[in-house]
Amino acid sequence: MNLLSQETSPYLLQHANNPVHWKAWNANSLAEAKDKNKLIIVSIGYSACHWCHVMEHESFEDQEVADVMNANFISIKVDREERPDVDAVYMKAVQILTGRGGWPLNMVTLPDGRPVWGGTYFKKEQWINALEQLQELYRSNPEKLIDYAEKLHQGIQSLRIVPNENPKTSINKEQNAGLVEKWKHNFDWEFGGMASSPKFMMPNNYHFLMRYGYQKKDNELLEFVNLTLTRMAFGGVFDTVDGGFSRYSVDNKWHVPHFEKMLYDNGQLVSLYSDAFKLTGNPLYKEVIEKTLSFVERELKNSEGGFYCALDADSLNAEKHLEEGAFYVWKTPELKSIIGEDFDLFSQVFNINSFGLWEDGNYVLIQNQSLEGIAKMNNIEVSTLENKKKIWEQKLYIEREKRSKPRLDDKCLTSWNAIMLKGFVDAYKALEDGNYLNLALQNADFIIKNLWSSEGNLFHNYKNQKSTINGYLEDYGLVIAAFISLYEVTFDEKWLLNAKQLTDYSFEHFYDEKTGFFAFTSNLDKALIVSHFETEDNVIPASNSVMAKNLFQLGIYFENSFYEKVSQRMLQNIMPGVDYPSAYSNWMDLALNYSEENRELAICGDLALEYCNKINSFYFPNVILAGTEEVSNLPLLKNRFNENETLFYLCQNKTCSAPSADFQEIISKIN
């Protein structure tokens, strides 16, 4: 019997009518496997995953496949976004087995959950053959499978963190330089990003590279970051019609996206483009920010101030069949009809030519020239072309809205909401649009009301007024970071106190004294087959690197030496082993906090918030900002308020220069 109709996850509900007797990951399902001594199939995916849909259609909707699975296995469907802990464990297993990972992730395990075989996407016949062979082996020679499972289990356990036993390891301030030089060999100087395909945006990589280039005055590096951000904004991976980024590009020129739009990508990219706009003033970056946030507010925001997860890659085509990208692509006759007499000029801007052609006569809009250059070639004013582009995009938007929209994953995840919250805050810093701050505050209230329990724990998910899964480290780390960012624009100390409360809860329920890191799963939750410590930065930074940066900041705000020591120990444990810089960019960013350029700035007085906005409009990634318009007991601000004037306290390594009332002098010193 298929039990997924009882779930709230859109991904699980997509499988509720399969003939496979799917169950959700829970204690009852796992107990049944042990009671009946049956192998378990753990099949992991997410609602916006194209190849997950393909395998569902080819195999899980097929009665022949279902008969094999139902007869011999306990089949468990997992939404990787709801259960990143389960996904992480079995992803390690499949990477050991096959050398690569991805979704769908399909794993066969012993009744106790230890994996024995797995992979990603399988065709129907491959899948049936593998399951039949595994079942026969388990029937005739179970000891062989058990022995193999034990060896694989040992392999997974060996990937755990090995603590640095030398507490005196110092932070090598020059290590970043060597890693950046190594990294440069992989740069694509034509289209930006890394010289490979597919291309993921990896926002944290460019946050670090931009900060490093700025602080080290490496203009070549800054040029590369700007090239990358420009090419991403020009590419089909950015939806110029409606705003928002797709998850990645399948080619090397950011042209053809994997069309799903994920909340976590868009939140981080808004933060990245906001910082880049502050540094460069590039109007293209402002356009990206505004379009993306307009898309998020219109398509992904619920009535309570929360944000939904994703829009699917697939949508119904003209024949009413699900097709990847159907909502987004265009054919030439349609474009000529919509654009009219401007079609030739439109074609120059958006490459309705061999460069912009995808497949089957479909075009994905991509730019490869500046509007200035095209305007010059056509002897028209740039402002005229800019206005035409806006009109074209509006026409395309109106026409596209008549199509069947991609399916919406309407659950809310705490960690992803926190990422988007910070995106709105960072956009407010860059553009000073009060609506962005209001939306950030609404989302913070949504998190506090619906995702933070009276017992002190965060929940991970929310849908239909229900939160059912206890929070993971990523939820705590990213909410803490979002609350710190809210403090930076409001100077409302409740956000720092909230951040501190969640941090102390994290120490109680996630911190592992032996390794010096935080486990991914709370000690209140039932343990999986191995403990997971997330330390490698990926598309989303590792939860431990996020926590380490939080502890560094909170250690300064509250003069908490314990926070500071734990953060430093985490960094000391990680940095000596870093070889692949793009997987540790958030750690490398933390290492920059120990450079000579780092500062703390406290603004105290009646005009503190006014100056706060001015400071936040500058690109100062090396400054930790605090301030108050009244007497404050926050350790960094204590005894610094003067009701007669607004004073600036600029500090470095806990040593402060004399207070100054001269704003320009402070800016000069920071610069």
C-alpha positions as CSV (number, residue, x, y, z in Angstrom):
1,M,0.0,0.0,0.0
2,N,1.4,3.4,-1.0
3,L,1.4,5.7,2.1
4,L,2.7,8.9,0.6
5,S,-0.7,10.5,0.4
6,Q,-0.4,11.1,4.1
7,E,2.7,13.4,3.6
8,T,3.0,17.1,3.0
9,S,6.1,17.2,0.8
10,P,5.2,18.0,-2.8
11,Y,7.9,15.5,-4.0
12,L,6.4,12.7,-1.9
13,L,2.9,13.6,-3.0
14,Q,4.0,13.4,-6.6
15,H,4.6,9.7,-6.0
16,A,1.4,9.0,-4.0
17,N,-0.3,7.4,-6.9
18,N,2.5,5.1,-8.0
19,P,1.8,1.4,-7.9
20,V,5.0,1.0,-5.8
21,H,4.1,0.6,-2.1
22,W,6.1,3.6,-1.1
23,K,6.5,4.6,2.6
24,A,8.1,7.7,4.1
25,W,11.3,7.6,6.1
26,N,10.1,7.1,9.7
27,A,10.4,4.7,12.6
28,N,7.5,2.5,11.4
29,S,9.0,2.0,8.0
30,L,12.4,1.1,9.3
31,A,10.9,-1.2,12.0
32,E,8.9,-3.1,9.3
33,A,12.0,-3.8,7.3
34,K,13.6,-5.4,10.4
35,D,10.5,-7.3,11.4
36,K,10.1,-8.8,7.9
37,N,13.8,-9.1,7.3
38,K,13.5,-7.3,4.0
39,L,16.0,-5.3,2.1
40,I,15.2,-1.6,1.9
41,I,15.1,0.6,-1.2
42,V,15.8,4.2,-0.3
43,S,15.0,6.4,-3.3
44,I,15.9,10.1,-2.8
45,G,15.0,13.1,-5.0
46,Y,13.3,16.5,-4.9
47,S,10.3,18.1,-6.6
48,A,12.2,20.2,-9.2
49,C,14.5,17.3,-10.3
50,H,14.1,16.5,-14.0
51,W,15.7,13.1,-14.0
52,C,13.7,12.1,-10.8
53,H,10.6,12.7,-12.9
54,V,12.0,10.7,-15.8
55,M,12.8,7.7,-13.6
56,E,9.4,7.9,-11.9
57,H,7.6,7.8,-15.3
58,E,9.8,5.0,-16.7
59,S,10.0,2.8,-13.6
60,F,7.9,3.8,-10.5
61,E,4.7,4.3,-12.5
62,D,5.3,0.9,-14.2
63,Q,3.4,-2.1,-12.8
64,E,6.1,-4.6,-13.7
65,V,8.7,-2.6,-11.7
66,A,6.3,-2.1,-8.9
67,D,5.6,-5.9,-8.6
68,V,9.4,-6.6,-8.2
69,M,9.7,-3.8,-5.6
70,N,6.6,-4.7,-3.7
71,A,7.3,-8.4,-3.5
72,N,10.7,-8.3,-2.0
73,F,11.6,-4.8,-0.6
74,I,10.5,-2.1,1.8
75,S,10.5,0.9,-0.5
76,I,11.1,4.3,1.1
77,K,10.8,7.6,-0.8
78,V,12.8,10.6,0.7
79,D,12.6,14.3,-0.2
80,R,16.2,15.3,0.1
81,E,15.2,18.8,1.0
82,E,13.2,17.7,3.9
83,R,15.7,15.1,5.0
84,P,19.2,16.4,4.1
85,D,20.6,14.1,6.9
86,V,19.4,10.9,5.2
87,D,20.5,12.2,1.8
88,A,24.0,13.1,3.1
89,V,24.7,9.6,4.5
90,Y,23.5,7.7,1.4
91,M,25.2,10.2,-0.9
92,K,28.5,9.4,0.7
93,A,27.8,5.7,0.1
94,V,26.9,6.1,-3.6
95,Q,30.0,8.3,-4.1
96,I,32.2,5.5,-2.6
97,L,30.4,2.9,-4.8
98,T,30.4,4.8,-8.1
99,G,32.8,7.8,-7.8
100,R,30.0,10.3,-8.4
101,G,26.7,11.4,-7.0
102,G,23.5,13.2,-7.9
103,W,19.7,12.8,-8.0
104,P,17.7,10.7,-8.2
105,L,19.8,8.8,-5.6
106,N,18.7,5.1,-5.4
107,M,20.2,2.9,-2.7
108,V,19.5,-0.7,-1.5
109,T,20.3,-1.4,2.1
110,L,20.1,-4.2,4.6
111,P,17.1,-4.2,7.0
112,D,19.2,-2.1,9.5
113,G,19.8,0.7,6.9
114,R,23.4,-0.1,6.0
115,P,23.8,0.3,2.3
116,V,24.9,-2.5,-0.1
117,W,24.4,-1.1,-3.6
118,G,23.2,2.0,-5.3
119,G,23.5,4.7,-8.0
120,T,21.6,7.6,-9.5
121,Y,19.3,7.3,-12.5
122,F,18.6,3.7,-13.8
123,K,16.7,2.7,-16.9
124,K,13.8,0.3,-16.3
125,E,15.5,-2.9,-17.3
126,Q,18.7,-2.1,-15.4
127,W,16.7,-1.3,-12.3
128,I,14.7,-4.6,-12.4
129,N,17.7,-6.7,-13.1
130,A,19.7,-5.2,-10.3
131,L,16.9,-5.6,-7.8
132,E,16.3,-9.3,-8.8
133,Q,20.0,-10.1,-8.4
134,L,20.2,-8.4,-5.0
135,Q,17.1,-10.2,-3.7
136,E,18.4,-13.6,-4.9
137,L,21.8,-13.0,-3.3
138,Y,20.1,-11.9,0.0
139,R,18.0,-15.1,-0.2
140,S,20.9,-17.5,-1.1
141,N,23.9,-16.0,0.5
142,P,23.0,-13.2,3.0
143,E,26.4,-13.4,4.7
144,K,28.0,-12.0,1.5
145,L,25.8,-9.0,1.4
146,I,26.2,-8.4,5.2
147,D,30.0,-8.6,4.9
148,Y,30.0,-6.1,2.0
149,A,27.6,-3.8,3.9
150,E,30.0,-3.8,6.9
151,K,33.0,-2.9,4.7
152,L,31.0,-0.1,3.0
153,H,29.8,1.1,6.4
154,Q,33.5,1.3,7.5
155,G,34.3,3.3,4.4
156,I,31.5,5.8,5.2
157,Q,32.7,6.1,8.8
158,S,36.3,6.7,7.6
159,L,35.1,9.9,5.9
160,R,34.3,11.4,9.3
161,I,36.3,14.3,10.6
162,V,39.7,13.6,12.1
163,P,40.3,16.2,14.7
164,N,43.5,18.3,14.7
165,E,45.3,17.1,17.8
166,N,47.7,20.1,17.8
167,P,45.9,22.9,19.6
168,K,48.7,25.3,18.8
169,T,48.2,25.2,15.0
170,S,48.2,28.8,13.9
171,I,46.1,30.2,11.1
172,N,48.4,30.6,8.1
173,K,47.5,34.0,6.7
174,E,49.4,33.3,3.5
175,Q,47.6,30.0,2.8
176,N,44.7,31.8,1.0
177,A,47.2,33.3,-1.4
178,G,48.5,29.9,-2.6
179,L,45.0,28.5,-2.8
180,V,43.8,31.4,-4.9
181,E,46.7,31.1,-7.3
182,K,45.9,27.4,-7.7
183,W,42.3,28.3,-8.3
184,K,43.1,30.7,-11.1
185,H,44.2,27.9,-13.3
186,N,40.6,26.8,-13.6
187,F,39.1,30.2,-14.5
188,D,37.2,30.6,-17.8
189,W,38.3,34.0,-19.0
190,E,35.8,34.0,-21.9
191,F,32.6,33.3,-20.2
192,G,33.5,33.5,-16.5
193,G,33.0,30.7,-13.9
194,M,35.1,27.6,-14.0
195,A,36.4,26.1,-17.2
196,S,34.0,23.2,-17.3
197,S,30.4,22.3,-17.9
198,P,27.9,22.0,-16.5
199,K,28.4,25.3,-14.7
200,F,27.0,26.0,-11.2
201,M,26.8,29.6,-9.9
202,M,28.5,28.8,-6.6
203,P,27.7,32.2,-5.0
204,N,30.0,31.7,-2.0
205,N,33.0,31.1,-4.3
206,Y,32.5,34.6,-5.8
207,H,31.8,36.2,-2.4
208,F,35.2,35.1,-1.3
209,L,37.0,35.9,-4.5
210,M,35.5,39.4,-4.6
211,R,36.4,40.0,-1.0
212,Y,39.9,38.6,-1.4
213,G,40.5,40.7,-4.6
214,Y,39.2,43.8,-2.8
215,Q,41.3,43.4,0.3
216,K,44.5,42.3,-1.5
217,K,44.0,44.8,-4.3
218,D,44.1,42.0,-6.9
219,N,42.5,43.8,-9.8
220,E,42.8,40.7,-12.1
221,L,40.7,38.8,-9.6
222,L,38.1,41.5,-9.4
223,E,37.9,41.6,-13.2
224,F,37.3,37.9,-13.3
225,V,34.5,38.1,-10.7
226,N,32.9,41.0,-12.7
227,L,33.2,39.0,-15.9
228,T,31.5,36.0,-14.3
229,L,28.7,38.0,-12.8
230,T,28.1,39.8,-16.1
231,R,28.1,36.6,-18.1
232,M,25.7,34.9,-15.7
233,A,23.4,37.9,-15.9
234,F,23.6,37.8,-19.7
235,G,23.1,34.1,-19.9
236,G,19.9,32.1,-20.2
237,V,20.6,30.9,-16.7
238,F,19.1,34.3,-15.7
239,D,15.5,34.8,-16.6
240,T,15.6,38.3,-18.0
241,V,11.9,38.3,-18.7
242,D,10.7,37.6,-15.2
243,G,13.8,37.6,-13.0
244,G,15.4,34.8,-11.0
245,F,18.2,32.3,-11.7
246,S,17.9,28.6,-12.7
247,R,20.0,26.1,-10.8
248,Y,22.8,25.7,-13.3
249,S,23.8,25.8,-16.9
250,V,24.3,22.6,-18.9
251,D,26.9,24.4,-21.2
252,N,30.0,26.5,-20.6
253,K,28.5,29.9,-21.7
254,W,25.6,30.0,-19.1
255,H,23.2,29.6,-22.0
256,V,20.9,26.6,-21.5
257,P,19.8,26.2,-17.9
258,H,18.6,23.2,-15.9
259,F,15.4,25.2,-15.7
260,E,14.3,24.7,-12.1
261,K,14.5,27.9,-10.0
262,M,15.6,27.2,-6.4
263,L,15.0,29.6,-3.5
264,Y,18.5,29.0,-2.0
265,D,20.3,30.0,-5.3
266,N,18.3,33.2,-5.7
267,G,18.8,34.3,-2.1
268,Q,22.5,33.8,-2.3
269,L,22.8,35.4,-5.7
270,V,20.9,38.5,-4.6
271,S,23.4,38.8,-1.8
272,L,26.3,38.4,-4.2
273,Y,25.0,40.9,-6.8
274,S,24.2,43.3,-4.0
275,D,27.8,43.3,-2.8
276,A,29.1,43.5,-6.4
277,F,26.8,46.5,-7.0
278,K,28.2,48.3,-3.9
279,L,31.7,47.7,-5.2
280,T,31.2,48.6,-8.8
281,G,27.9,50.6,-9.2
282,N,27.2,48.4,-12.3
283,P,23.6,49.1,-13.3
284,L,23.3,45.6,-14.7
285,Y,23.7,44.2,-11.2
286,K,21.0,46.5,-9.9
287,E,18.7,45.2,-12.6
288,V,19.5,41.6,-11.6
289,I,18.7,42.3,-7.9
290,E,15.4,44.1,-8.6
291,K,14.2,41.5,-11.1
292,T,15.1,38.6,-8.9
293,L,13.5,40.0,-5.8
294,S,10.4,40.9,-7.8
295,F,10.2,37.3,-9.0
296,V,10.6,35.9,-5.5
297,E,8.0,38.2,-4.0
298,R,5.5,37.4,-6.8
299,E,6.0,33.7,-7.3
300,L,7.6,32.3,-4.1
301,K,6.2,34.3,-1.2
302,N,3.3,33.0,0.8
303,S,0.6,35.1,2.6
304,E,2.4,34.6,6.0
305,G,5.8,36.1,4.9
306,G,7.5,32.7,4.2
307,F,9.1,31.7,1.0
308,Y,8.4,28.5,-1.0
309,C,11.2,26.2,-2.1
310,A,11.2,26.0,-5.9
311,L,9.7,26.1,-9.3
312,D,10.0,22.9,-11.3
313,A,12.2,22.5,-14.4
314,D,9.3,20.8,-16.2
315,S,6.0,22.4,-17.4
316,L,3.3,21.4,-19.8
317,N,4.0,22.1,-23.5
318,A,1.5,22.8,-26.2
319,E,0.6,19.1,-26.4
320,K,0.0,19.1,-22.6
321,H,3.0,16.9,-21.9
322,L,5.6,17.7,-19.2
323,E,8.7,19.0,-20.9
324,E,11.8,20.5,-19.4
325,G,12.0,24.3,-20.1
326,A,8.7,24.4,-22.0
327,F,7.6,27.5,-20.1
328,Y,10.8,29.5,-20.9
329,V,11.8,28.8,-24.5
330,W,10.8,30.6,-27.7
331,K,10.6,29.8,-31.5
332,T,11.3,32.4,-34.2
333,P,7.8,32.8,-35.6
334,E,6.4,33.4,-32.1
335,L,9.1,36.0,-31.4
336,K,8.5,37.8,-34.7
337,S,4.8,38.0,-33.9
338,I,5.3,39.4,-30.4
339,I,8.2,41.8,-31.1
340,G,7.0,43.1,-34.5
341,E,9.1,45.6,-36.4
342,D,11.9,45.6,-33.8
343,F,12.6,41.9,-34.4
344,D,16.0,42.5,-36.1
345,L,17.2,44.7,-33.3
346,F,15.8,42.3,-30.7
347,S,17.7,39.5,-32.4
348,Q,21.0,41.3,-32.0
349,V,20.4,41.9,-28.3
350,F,19.2,38.3,-27.5
351,N,21.0,36.3,-30.2
352,I,18.2,34.9,-32.2
353,N,20.9,33.3,-34.3
354,S,23.2,30.2,-34.1
355,F,24.7,31.5,-30.8
356,G,21.3,31.6,-29.1
357,L,19.8,28.5,-30.6
358,W,19.3,25.6,-28.2
359,E,17.5,22.6,-29.9
360,D,14.4,21.7,-32.0
361,G,14.1,25.3,-33.1
362,N,14.0,26.6,-29.5
363,Y,15.8,29.7,-28.4
364,V,16.9,30.5,-24.9
365,L,17.5,34.3,-24.6
366,I,21.2,35.1,-24.1
367,Q,23.2,38.3,-24.4
368,N,26.8,38.5,-25.4
369,Q,27.2,42.1,-26.2
370,S,26.6,45.3,-24.2
371,L,23.7,47.5,-25.0
372,E,26.1,50.3,-25.5
373,G,27.9,48.4,-28.3
374,I,24.7,47.4,-30.0
375,A,23.3,50.9,-29.8
376,K,26.4,52.3,-31.4
377,M,26.3,49.8,-34.2
378,N,22.7,50.8,-34.9
379,N,23.2,54.6,-34.5
380,I,20.6,54.9,-31.7
381,E,20.9,56.2,-28.2
382,V,21.6,53.7,-25.4
383,S,18.6,55.0,-23.5
384,T,16.4,54.3,-26.5
385,L,17.7,50.7,-26.6
386,E,17.3,50.3,-22.9
387,N,13.6,51.4,-23.1
388,K,13.0,49.1,-26.0
389,K,14.5,46.2,-24.1
390,K,12.1,46.8,-21.2
391,I,9.1,47.0,-23.6
392,W,10.2,43.7,-25.3
393,E,10.6,41.9,-21.9
394,Q,7.2,43.2,-20.8
395,K,5.6,41.9,-24.0
396,L,7.3,38.5,-23.6
397,Y,6.2,38.3,-20.0
398,I,2.6,39.0,-20.9
399,E,2.7,36.3,-23.6
400,R,4.5,33.8,-21.4
401,E,2.0,34.1,-18.6
402,K,-0.6,32.5,-20.9
403,R,1.5,29.3,-20.8
404,S,1.2,26.5,-18.2
405,K,3.5,27.5,-15.4
406,P,6.1,25.1,-13.9
407,R,4.9,23.2,-10.8
408,L,5.5,24.9,-7.5
409,D,7.2,23.2,-4.5
410,D,5.1,25.0,-1.8
411,K,6.8,23.8,1.3
412,C,8.9,26.2,3.3
413,L,12.4,25.2,4.6
414,T,13.9,27.2,7.5
415,S,17.4,27.2,6.2
416,W,16.4,28.4,2.7
417,N,14.1,31.1,4.2
418,A,17.0,32.4,6.2
419,I,19.1,32.6,3.0
420,M,16.4,34.6,1.3
421,L,15.9,36.8,4.3
422,K,19.6,37.7,4.2
423,G,19.3,38.3,0.4
424,F,16.6,40.9,1.1
425,V,18.8,42.5,3.8
426,D,21.8,42.7,1.6
427,A,19.7,44.2,-1.2
428,Y,18.4,46.8,1.3
429,K,22.0,47.6,2.2
430,A,22.9,48.1,-1.5
431,L,19.8,49.8,-2.8
432,E,18.2,51.3,0.3
433,D,14.7,50.2,-0.8
434,G,12.6,50.1,2.4
435,N,10.3,47.4,0.9
436,Y,13.2,44.9,1.0
437,L,13.8,45.5,4.7
438,N,10.1,45.1,5.4
439,L,10.0,41.8,3.6
440,A,13.0,40.6,5.5
441,L,11.4,41.5,8.8
442,Q,8.2,39.8,7.8
443,N,10.1,36.7,7.0
444,A,12.0,36.8,10.3
445,D,8.7,37.1,12.1
446,F,7.4,34.1,10.1
447,I,10.4,32.0,11.2
448,I,10.0,33.0,14.9
449,K,6.2,32.3,14.8
450,N,6.1,29.1,12.9
451,L,9.6,27.5,13.0
452,W,11.0,28.3,16.5
453,S,9.3,26.2,19.2
454,S,8.7,27.1,22.8
455,E,11.2,24.4,23.7
456,G,13.9,26.4,22.0
457,N,14.5,24.2,18.9
458,L,14.0,25.2,15.3
459,F,11.9,23.1,12.9
460,H,13.2,22.4,9.4
461,N,10.0,22.5,7.4
462,Y,6.6,24.2,7.3
463,K,3.5,23.5,5.2
464,N,-0.3,23.7,5.8
465,Q,0.4,25.4,9.2
466,K,2.4,22.3,10.3
467,S,6.1,21.9,11.1
468,T,7.0,18.2,11.5
469,I,10.8,17.8,11.3
470,N,13.3,18.8,14.0
471,G,15.8,21.4,12.7
472,Y,19.3,20.5,11.4
473,L,22.5,22.5,11.9
474,E,22.0,24.3,8.6
475,D,18.8,25.7,10.0
476,Y,20.5,27.1,13.0
477,G,23.6,28.4,11.3
478,L,21.7,30.2,8.5
479,V,19.0,31.6,10.8
480,I,21.7,32.9,13.1
481,A,23.5,34.5,10.2
482,A,20.2,36.1,8.9
483,F,19.4,37.5,12.4
484,I,22.9,39.0,12.6
485,S,22.4,40.7,9.2
486,L,19.1,42.1,10.5
487,Y,20.9,43.6,13.4
488,E,23.4,45.2,11.0
489,V,20.6,47.2,9.3
490,T,18.3,47.9,12.3
491,F,20.6,48.0,15.3
492,D,17.8,46.3,17.1
493,E,19.6,44.1,19.7
494,K,16.8,41.6,19.9
495,W,18.2,40.1,16.7
496,L,21.6,39.5,18.3
497,L,20.0,38.1,21.4
498,N,17.9,35.7,19.3
499,A,21.1,34.7,17.4
500,K,22.9,34.1,20.7
501,Q,20.0,32.0,22.1
502,L,20.0,29.8,19.0
503,T,23.8,29.6,19.2
504,D,23.7,28.4,22.8
505,Y,21.0,25.8,21.9
506,S,23.3,24.6,19.1
507,F,26.2,24.1,21.5
508,E,23.9,22.0,23.8
509,H,22.4,19.8,21.1
510,F,24.9,19.7,18.1
511,Y,28.4,20.4,19.3
512,D,30.9,17.6,19.5
513,E,33.7,18.4,21.9
514,K,36.0,15.6,20.6
515,T,36.0,16.8,16.9
516,G,35.5,20.4,17.7
517,F,32.7,20.6,15.1
518,F,28.9,20.6,15.2
519,A,27.0,17.5,14.1
520,F,24.5,18.0,11.3
521,T,21.7,16.3,13.4
522,S,20.5,17.2,16.9
523,N,21.3,14.8,19.7
524,L,17.6,14.7,20.4
525,D,17.0,12.8,17.1
526,K,17.3,9.1,16.4
527,A,20.8,8.5,15.1
528,L,21.4,7.3,11.5
529,I,24.0,4.7,10.6
530,V,26.8,7.3,10.9
531,S,27.1,10.8,12.3
532,H,27.4,13.5,9.7
533,F,29.6,16.6,10.1
534,E,29.1,18.9,7.1
535,T,32.4,20.8,6.5
536,E,32.7,21.1,2.7
537,D,31.2,24.2,1.2
538,N,29.0,23.4,-1.8
539,V,26.3,25.5,-3.6
540,I,25.2,26.3,-0.1
541,P,28.1,26.8,2.4
542,A,28.8,24.0,4.9
543,S,26.7,24.4,8.0
544,N,30.0,24.2,10.1
545,S,31.6,27.1,8.1
546,V,28.5,29.2,8.6
547,M,28.5,28.4,12.3
548,A,32.2,29.3,12.6
549,K,31.6,32.7,11.0
550,N,28.7,33.3,13.3
551,L,30.8,32.5,16.3
552,F,33.5,34.9,15.2
553,Q,31.0,37.7,14.9
554,L,29.0,36.9,18.0
555,G,32.3,36.5,19.9
556,I,33.1,40.1,19.1
557,Y,29.6,41.5,19.8
558,F,29.3,39.8,23.2
559,E,33.0,39.7,24.0
560,N,32.6,36.0,24.4
561,S,36.0,34.3,24.3
562,F,34.5,30.8,24.2
563,Y,32.7,31.5,20.9
564,E,36.0,33.0,19.6
565,K,38.1,30.0,20.6
566,V,35.6,27.5,19.1
567,S,35.5,29.4,15.8
568,Q,39.3,29.6,15.7
569,R,39.7,25.9,16.5
570,M,37.3,25.0,13.8
571,L,39.3,27.0,11.3
572,Q,42.6,25.6,12.5
573,N,41.2,22.1,12.1
574,I,40.1,22.7,8.5
575,M,42.6,24.9,6.8
576,P,45.7,22.7,6.9
577,G,43.8,20.1,4.9
578,V,42.4,22.4,2.2
579,D,43.5,21.4,-1.3
580,Y,40.4,22.1,-3.4
581,P,39.6,25.8,-2.7
582,S,36.2,26.0,-4.2
583,A,34.9,23.5,-1.6
584,Y,36.2,25.6,1.2
585,S,35.6,29.2,0.1
586,N,33.5,30.1,3.2
587,W,36.3,28.8,5.5
588,M,38.8,30.9,3.4
589,D,36.5,33.9,3.9
590,L,36.6,33.3,7.6
591,A,40.4,33.2,7.5
592,L,40.3,36.7,6.0
593,N,38.8,37.9,9.3
594,Y,42.2,37.2,10.9
595,S,44.0,39.6,8.4
596,E,45.3,43.0,9.2
597,E,42.5,44.6,7.3
598,N,39.7,43.5,9.6
599,R,37.9,46.2,11.7
600,E,35.0,46.7,14.1
601,L,33.0,49.9,13.9
602,A,30.7,51.0,16.6
603,I,28.4,54.0,15.9
604,C,26.8,55.6,19.0
605,G,24.5,58.5,19.1
606,D,21.2,59.9,17.8
607,L,22.2,59.6,14.2
608,A,23.5,56.0,14.5
609,L,20.9,54.5,12.1
610,E,21.4,57.2,9.5
611,Y,25.1,56.6,9.4
612,C,24.4,52.8,9.5
613,N,22.7,53.1,6.2
614,K,25.6,55.1,4.7
615,I,28.1,52.6,6.0
616,N,26.1,49.7,4.6
617,S,26.0,51.3,1.2
618,F,29.8,50.9,0.9
619,Y,31.5,47.6,0.1
620,F,33.2,46.9,3.5
621,P,33.4,43.1,3.8
622,N,36.1,43.5,6.4
623,V,34.1,45.6,8.9
624,I,31.9,44.2,11.7
625,L,29.3,46.9,12.4
626,A,27.5,47.7,15.6
627,G,25.6,50.8,16.8
628,T,22.9,52.3,19.1
629,E,20.8,55.4,19.4
630,E,20.5,54.9,23.2
631,V,22.4,53.5,26.1
632,S,23.3,49.9,25.5
633,N,24.6,47.1,27.6
634,L,25.9,45.2,24.5
635,P,29.6,44.6,25.5
636,L,30.9,46.1,22.2
637,L,28.8,49.3,22.9
638,K,28.8,49.6,26.6
639,N,29.7,53.0,28.1
640,R,30.0,54.5,24.5
641,F,26.7,56.3,24.1
642,N,26.9,60.1,24.2
643,E,23.5,61.9,23.9
644,N,25.1,65.1,22.7
645,E,26.8,63.8,19.6
646,T,27.2,60.7,17.4
647,L,30.6,59.1,17.8
648,F,32.4,56.5,15.8
649,Y,34.7,53.9,17.4
650,L,37.0,52.2,15.0
651,C,38.7,49.1,16.4
652,Q,41.1,46.4,15.3
653,N,42.0,43.3,17.2
654,K,40.2,44.7,20.3
655,T,42.2,47.9,20.2
656,C,40.2,51.0,19.5
657,S,41.3,54.4,18.2
658,A,40.0,57.5,19.9
659,P,36.3,58.2,19.2
660,S,35.6,60.5,16.3
661,A,32.6,62.6,15.2
662,D,34.0,62.9,11.7
663,F,32.3,60.4,9.3
664,Q,34.6,61.1,6.4
665,E,37.7,60.5,8.6
666,I,36.3,57.1,9.5
667,I,35.6,56.2,5.9
668,S,39.2,57.2,5.0
669,K,40.6,55.0,7.8
670,I,38.6,52.0,6.7
671,N,39.7,52.5,3.1
